[in-house]
């Protein structure tokens, strides 16, 4: 069997393939087997490598070690979904604690706070986290703020948050910085390197990459924090099953090549959408006229492959969605196929309409997850759908 690969100087595209324990230690198989087992024989009392499937499984352990390597974390944890990952993180907090949320955060995350944890007196406040002076004032006025949860880019308006400065502010008040890194993936951005305490992913998206597996990953910066997450993961049990762990590891092996193609296509389509009269506004930090362009270049290796845009009033948005042939009108993102959605009635429907409109999630806003198809075919699909949806 080969010795463990030295990973200190490996680049992210190599880590996607050789991170974690990338070979089976028992057989040398280059793919980690699916250990479809929930209990394991113990040699004697108190001596075992694995005990019970909820506590640990060799396939899940391989994925968790890989995820830790991808973000330079002390430890990684695999969950049944991105939302179960976030839920487990929130279980670290107590009644009366407050958490700051970025304005246009994913609707499912908002729902957890507004409809679930509110019953346990875990408080939240939605703030413009791009305004760091405002964030600093919030911390100074309220000692109950224990964490800030943000996305960069945000979902769906793709605002860019200065992760390093945000983390400095939170740390100065003894609070945690939790970054949802789903849109970027570890290939493009590593929040822990920028000072964040926790990086969380809906692994269903780019890490899986093929719209065929649900999963969530949590990477933590230090050992003490990892011990808390490990305890909660085992206690509450929302773990990822062995077969799904295998699918995620398989998806991660091609993450870098998929993301390179995603980026090429997204840049092309963002520039195209920005050039046509049918579109009022394009939100994509890969465009030089985007306010987050320079900051994103500083903290990430690319702009990602999500584009949001507002369609002009003379186009029927429902007809536009119905007229698309290649691009699927569907929930989710990050797969090899292009997906398009209507945030105000889909991903962010759980946010009250007055809040949605206040922060810019209007009824003419569209979110496009750019896949890896031929970019000209995607452009032509959008053009023909616009033509059919234009009101005569």
Secondary structure, DSSP 8 states (H G I E B T S, - for coil): -------TT--HHHHHHHSSS-S-TTT--SS------SB---SBTTB-S--BTTT--HHHHHHHHHHHHHHT-SEEEEESSHHHHHHHHHTTS-TT-EEEEETT--HHHHHIIIIIGGGGT-EEEEE-TT-HHHHHHHHHH-TTEEEEEEESS-TTT-----HHHHHHHHHHTT-EEEEE-TTTHHHH--GGGGT-SEEEEETTTTTT-SS----EEEEESSHHHHHHHHHHHHHH--B--HHHHHHHHHHHHTHHHHHHHHHHHHHHHHHHHTTSTTEEEEE-TTSTTSTTHHHHHHH-SS--SEEEEEE-TTB-HHHHHHH-SSSEE-S---SSS-EEE-TTTTTTTTS-HHHHHHHT--TTEEEEE--SS-HHHHHHHHHHHHHHHB--
